[in-house]
Amino acid sequence: MVLTRQVEVEMVSISRLVKRVVFLIPLGFFILIFLWSHRSKGNGAVLKREELEHSEQVGHSNSDLSRRPNRQKTDFHSPAQIAIHPETLPQKHDELTLSKLKNKTLLFWDWNWNPLGSKFYDLMEVRHCPVKACKLTKDRNLVNQADVVFFLNGQSTPKTGPTYRHPSQRWVWVEGESPCHSRPLDKSWDGLFNWTMVYRADADVLLPYTEIAKRDTPIKKDYFSITKSKKKLVAWMVSNCKTPSRRMDYVKELQKYIEVDIYGACGPLKCERSGSWGWETTCLDLLARDYKFYLAFENSISLDYVTEKFYKTVNIDIVAVTRGNTNYTRTGIRPEWHINTDDFNSPKELAEYLHMLDKNPEKYVKYLEWKNEYRQLPDRAFCHLCERLHFQEEPPKSYSWDELNAFFWKDHCLSPKDI
């Protein structure tokens, strides 16, 4: 009897346990659904904004506010040397195909970019892009129909971004500064960007400061005669004296062994500016006429960071001495096109090499002769991007905050090792 009673008690306990499980499983599902719904509403609140202060500018506030594209694990492009494009970009598609293309809309949300030497709205024509069916605009009212939306790093947050995003729209993170001088990405952007657009060779969309193009027709300059007319050795034009790269410290050491004329806020010499910032024609004329070497020293030492400091020397008769990047070939700049401080153990050793070139014109001229076949042009990033949008189908992807931080910021602002 006792055994039977124990069995009955155990059966009752098991029955109660089964009932509790049957009750708790639906309850658990209900809680999960509630939490997920609450999270989605929280995200929606960010998109919709509490006040919707700018709804009139960004389109219909009651439209689909989904902003996160389909997530897909992303591997950044493997590093590769940037190809040198011809002066005239090749026509890869027949005229009939091109005539049937519908314009892609490229919206600059907060990027107040003005292309060097070109008008913004007719950029595709001015740059002679083979595929011109892209409309560049800063009109936020077109956000609903935009195929691509550009966001300049640090200018916006998701709260100040568009309230509408159609599923096929690509959001592009843009940066032109080095990680040493750029604002860290707000974590609220996690998962919202599809492409990176920066000067890095492994970016989704390469955005160099300018391009070096192979001339359609080579020229024949007499660089020996040009060299003989030069009376000075080294020049440097600089306005920012204290930088992460400590370039001023390097130049001070270099000046112990070779004369360096410093123009601008960091030196005693002045050059009256005329023309666009960084491309002052009178100063460039001065360099080309009087000097053999120009110090194209970057303010930061960071992967692929090459600015107008080098590119402005391409079209003039002077040899650039570069400092700021340990592997310029990644950016398409060949070793014979410049003198890299990284190839020397010290400023003293560099000075000795420059003195040697000064005394040997035939060796010095070899650093100039490549300019007969190549020249600097405004970048054609949007030519390549427009063609890509029309003719390349790519699977959806987005970048997490951790991925973008590792790609651009983490361990990418380097300390100098040569001083």
C-alpha positions in Angstrom: 0.0 0.0 0.0 2.8 2.3 0.8 4.5 1.7 -2.5 1.2 2.3 -4.3 0.8 5.6 -2.5 4.3 6.7 -3.4 3.6 5.9 -7.1 0.4 7.9 -7.0 2.2 10.9 -5.4 5.0 10.7 -8.1 2.4 10.5 -10.9 0.7 13.6 -9.5 4.0 15.5 -9.4 4.8 14.5 -12.9 1.4 15.6 -14.1 1.8 19.0 -12.4 5.3 19.4 -13.9 3.9 18.6 -17.4 1.2 21.2 -17.0 3.7 23.8 -15.9 5.9 23.1 -18.9 2.9 23.3 -21.3 2.0 26.6 -19.7 5.6 28.1 -19.7 6.5 27.3 -23.3 3.8 29.5 -24.8 4.6 32.1 -22.2 8.2 32.1 -23.1 7.4 32.5 -26.8 5.1 35.4 -25.9 7.9 37.1 -23.9 10.4 36.7 -26.8 7.9 38.1 -29.3 7.2 41.1 -26.9 10.9 41.8 -26.4 11.6 41.7 -30.2 8.6 43.9 -30.9 9.7 46.3 -28.3 13.3 46.4 -29.7 11.9 47.1 -33.2 9.8 49.9 -31.9 12.8 51.3 -30.2 14.7 51.3 -33.5 11.7 52.8 -35.3 11.7 55.6 -32.8 15.2 56.5 -33.8 14.2 56.6 -37.4 11.0 58.4 -37.0 12.4 60.9 -34.4 10.2 62.1 -31.6 9.4 65.4 -33.2 10.0 64.6 -36.9 11.4 68.1 -37.2 12.6 67.7 -40.7 9.9 65.5 -42.2 9.1 68.0 -44.9 12.7 67.9 -46.1 13.2 64.1 -46.1 10.0 62.9 -47.7 6.9 61.1 -46.4 7.1 60.4 -42.7 4.6 57.6 -42.8 6.6 55.6 -45.4 8.5 52.4 -44.6 11.2 53.4 -42.2 13.2 50.2 -42.4 16.9 51.2 -42.6 18.8 48.0 -42.0 19.8 46.2 -45.1 20.1 42.4 -45.2 23.0 41.5 -43.0 25.7 39.4 -44.5 29.2 38.6 -43.1 31.6 40.9 -44.8 35.2 40.5 -45.8 36.9 43.7 -46.8 38.6 43.7 -50.2 42.2 42.3 -50.2 44.8 45.0 -50.6 45.9 45.5 -54.2 47.8 48.1 -56.2 45.5 50.7 -57.7 45.4 50.5 -61.4 46.6 53.4 -63.5 43.8 54.4 -65.8 44.3 56.0 -69.2 43.8 59.7 -69.6 40.6 58.9 -71.6 38.6 56.2 -69.9 37.8 53.4 -72.3 34.2 52.9 -73.6 33.3 49.4 -72.5 29.6 49.5 -73.6 27.9 50.2 -76.9 26.0 53.5 -77.4 22.6 51.8 -77.7 23.1 50.1 -74.3 24.2 53.4 -72.7 21.3 55.3 -74.2 18.7 53.0 -72.6 20.1 53.5 -69.1 17.9 55.3 -66.5 19.6 57.8 -64.2 20.8 56.6 -60.9 20.3 59.2 -58.2 23.3 59.8 -55.9 22.3 61.9 -52.9 24.9 63.8 -50.8 23.1 63.9 -47.5 25.5 65.9 -45.4 28.7 65.9 -47.6 29.2 69.4 -48.8 31.7 68.3 -51.4 32.8 70.5 -54.3 35.0 68.6 -56.9 38.3 70.2 -57.8 38.1 72.1 -61.1 34.6 70.9 -61.9 31.0 71.8 -61.4 29.1 69.5 -59.1 25.8 68.9 -60.9 27.3 68.2 -64.3 30.3 66.2 -63.0 29.7 63.2 -65.1 29.9 65.2 -68.3 32.9 67.4 -67.1 34.9 64.3 -66.2 34.0 62.6 -69.5 32.7 59.5 -67.8 32.0 56.7 -70.2 28.8 55.9 -68.2 27.0 59.2 -67.5 23.6 58.0 -66.3 24.0 59.2 -62.8 22.5 62.3 -61.2 24.5 63.9 -58.3 22.3 65.9 -56.0 22.2 67.5 -52.5 18.4 67.8 -52.5 17.2 65.8 -49.5 13.7 65.8 -51.0 14.9 63.1 -53.4 15.9 60.7 -50.6 12.9 58.4 -51.4 14.2 57.8 -54.9 17.9 57.9 -54.3 19.9 54.8 -55.2 22.9 55.8 -53.1 23.1 58.1 -50.1 26.5 59.5 -48.9 27.2 60.3 -45.3 30.4 62.2 -44.4 31.9 60.8 -41.3 31.0 62.7 -38.1 28.4 65.1 -39.7 25.2 63.1 -39.0 23.8 60.5 -36.7 20.9 58.2 -37.4 18.6 60.6 -35.6 19.4 63.4 -38.1 19.5 61.0 -41.1 16.7 60.2 -43.5 13.4 58.9 -42.1 12.9 56.7 -45.2 15.0 54.1 -46.8 13.9 51.8 -49.6 15.3 48.3 -49.5 17.7 48.5 -52.4 19.2 51.9 -51.3 22.9 51.8 -50.5 24.2 53.9 -47.7 27.9 54.9 -48.0 30.2 56.0 -45.2 32.7 58.6 -46.5 35.9 59.9 -45.0 38.8 62.0 -46.5 40.9 62.5 -43.4 43.2 60.1 -41.7 42.1 58.2 -38.6 44.4 60.5 -36.6 42.1 63.5 -37.5 38.7 61.9 -38.0 35.9 61.6 -35.4 35.2 58.1 -34.2 32.0 56.6 -35.7 28.9 56.8 -33.5 27.9 53.3 -32.5 24.3 54.0 -33.5 25.4 53.6 -37.1 25.9 49.9 -36.4 24.8 47.8 -39.4 23.5 50.8 -41.4 26.3 51.3 -43.9 26.7 49.1 -47.0 29.8 50.6 -48.6 33.0 52.4 -47.5 34.2 55.3 -49.6 37.7 56.5 -48.6 41.2 56.9 -50.0 42.1 53.3 -48.8 43.0 50.9 -51.6 40.8 48.3 -49.9 37.7 50.5 -49.6 34.5 49.5 -51.4 34.6 52.7 -53.3 38.0 54.2 -53.8 38.1 58.0 -53.2 41.7 59.2 -53.9 42.6 62.9 -53.6 43.3 62.9 -57.3 44.3 60.4 -60.0 47.5 59.7 -61.9 46.6 58.9 -65.5 48.6 57.6 -68.4 48.8 60.2 -71.1 47.0 59.4 -74.4 50.0 61.0 -76.1 53.3 61.2 -74.3 55.2 64.5 -74.2 59.0 65.1 -74.6 60.4 67.5 -72.1 64.1 68.2 -71.9 64.6 67.6 -68.2 68.3 68.1 -68.4 67.9 71.7 -69.5 65.2 72.2 -66.9 67.5 70.8 -64.2 70.3 73.1 -65.1 68.1 76.1 -64.5 67.3 75.2 -60.9 69.3 77.0 -58.3 67.9 75.6 -55.1 67.6 72.2 -53.5 64.7 71.5 -51.1 61.4 73.4 -50.4 58.5 72.7 -48.0 55.2 74.6 -47.9 53.4 73.9 -44.6 50.8 75.6 -42.3 50.3 72.9 -39.6 53.4 72.6 -37.6 52.4 70.2 -34.8 51.1 66.9 -36.2 50.8 63.2 -35.3 53.5 62.4 -37.8 56.0 64.8 -36.1 57.1 65.9 -39.6 58.4 69.2 -38.2 60.8 67.3 -36.0 62.0 65.3 -39.0 62.6 68.4 -41.0 64.5 70.1 -38.2 66.9 67.1 -38.1 67.1 67.1 -41.9 68.1 70.8 -41.9 71.3 69.9 -40.1 72.6 68.2 -43.3 70.9 70.0 -46.2 69.2 73.4 -46.7 65.4 73.3 -46.6 63.4 76.5 -47.4 60.2 76.5 -45.4 57.2 78.5 -46.7 54.0 79.2 -44.7 53.1 79.4 -41.0 55.9 77.0 -40.0 58.8 78.9 -41.7 60.2 82.3 -42.5 59.3 82.4 -46.2 56.0 83.3 -47.8 54.3 82.5 -51.1 51.2 84.5 -52.1 48.3 82.1 -52.7 46.3 82.1 -55.9 44.0 79.2 -57.0 42.4 76.4 -55.0 43.6 75.5 -51.6 46.6 73.2 -51.8 47.0 73.9 -55.5 48.2 77.5 -55.6 49.4 78.2 -59.1 51.9 80.9 -58.2 53.5 78.7 -55.5 53.6 75.7 -57.8 55.3 77.8 -60.4 57.9 78.9 -57.9 58.6 75.3 -56.9 58.9 74.1 -60.5 61.2 76.9 -61.5 63.6 77.1 -58.5 63.7 73.8 -56.6 64.8 70.2 -57.3 63.0 68.6 -54.4 59.7 69.1 -52.5 58.9 67.6 -49.1 55.5 66.0 -49.5 55.2 65.1 -45.8 51.8 64.0 -44.5 50.4 65.1 -41.2 49.6 61.5 -40.3 51.2 58.2 -40.8 48.4 55.9 -41.8 47.7 53.2 -44.3 47.2 54.6 -47.9 46.9 58.2 -46.7 48.3 60.2 -49.6 47.0 63.7 -50.1 47.5 66.7 -52.4 51.0 67.2 -50.9 52.3 64.5 -53.3 49.7 64.8 -56.1 50.3 68.5 -56.7 53.9 67.8 -57.7 53.0 65.4 -60.5 52.3 68.0 -63.1 55.3 70.2 -62.3 59.0 69.8 -62.8 60.1 68.8 -59.3 60.8 65.5 -57.4 58.6 64.7 -54.4 60.2 63.4 -51.2 57.3 61.6 -49.5 56.8 60.7 -45.8 53.7 59.2 -44.3 53.0 55.9 -45.9 55.3 52.8 -45.8 53.9 51.3 -49.0 53.0 53.8 -51.6 52.6 51.1 -54.3 49.2 50.2 -52.7 48.0 53.6 -53.9 49.4 53.2 -57.4 52.5 55.4 -56.8 55.5 53.6 -58.1 58.9 53.7 -56.4 60.6 55.5 -59.3 58.1 58.4 -59.1 59.2 59.7 -55.7 61.8 59.4 -53.0 60.4 57.8 -49.9 61.9 58.7 -46.5 61.1 55.1 -45.4 63.9 53.9 -47.6 66.5 55.7 -45.4 67.6 55.0 -41.9 67.8 58.6 -40.9 67.3 62.2 -42.1 71.1 62.4 -42.4 71.1 59.4 -44.8 68.3 61.0 -46.8 70.2 64.3 -47.1 73.3 62.5 -48.4 71.1 60.9 -51.1 69.7 64.2 -52.1 73.1 65.8 -52.3 74.2 62.8 -54.5 71.3 63.4 -56.9 72.1 67.1 -57.0 75.7 66.3 -58.2 74.5 63.7 -60.7 71.9 65.2 -63.1 71.5 61.9 -65.1 70.3 60.1 -61.9 68.1 63.1 -60.8 66.4 63.3 -64.2 65.2 59.7 -63.9 62.8 60.9 -61.2 61.3 63.3 -63.7 61.1 61.4 -66.9 58.1 59.4 -66.0 56.1 62.6 -66.1 56.4 62.5 -69.9 54.0 59.6 -69.9 51.8 60.3 -66.9 49.9 63.3 -65.4 47.7 64.2 -62.6 43.9 64.5 -63.2 40.9 65.1 -60.9 39.7 61.8 -59.5 37.1 59.9 -61.4 35.7 58.0 -58.5 32.1 58.8 -59.6 32.8 57.6 -63.1 33.7 54.2 -61.8 30.9 54.2 -59.2 28.3 55.0 -61.8 29.4 52.2 -64.1 29.4 49.8 -61.2 25.9 50.7 -60.2 24.6 50.0 -63.7 26.6 46.9 -64.7 27.6 45.1 -61.5 25.1 43.1 -59.5 26.4 42.7 -55.9 24.8 40.8 -53.0 23.5 42.9 -50.1 25.8 43.5 -47.2 26.3 45.9 -44.3 29.0 46.7 -41.9 28.8 46.5 -38.1 30.4 49.2 -36.0 33.1 46.7 -34.9 34.0 46.0 -38.6 34.2 49.7 -39.5 36.2 50.5 -36.4 38.7 47.7 -37.1 38.9 48.7 -40.8 39.7 52.4 -40.3 40.4 53.5 -36.7 41.8 50.6 -34.6 45.6 50.7 -34.7 45.7 52.8 -37.9 47.1 56.0 -36.6 50.7 55.1 -36.4 53.6 56.7 -34.5 56.7 57.7 -36.4 59.7 55.4 -36.1 62.3 57.4 -38.0 63.0 60.2 -35.5 
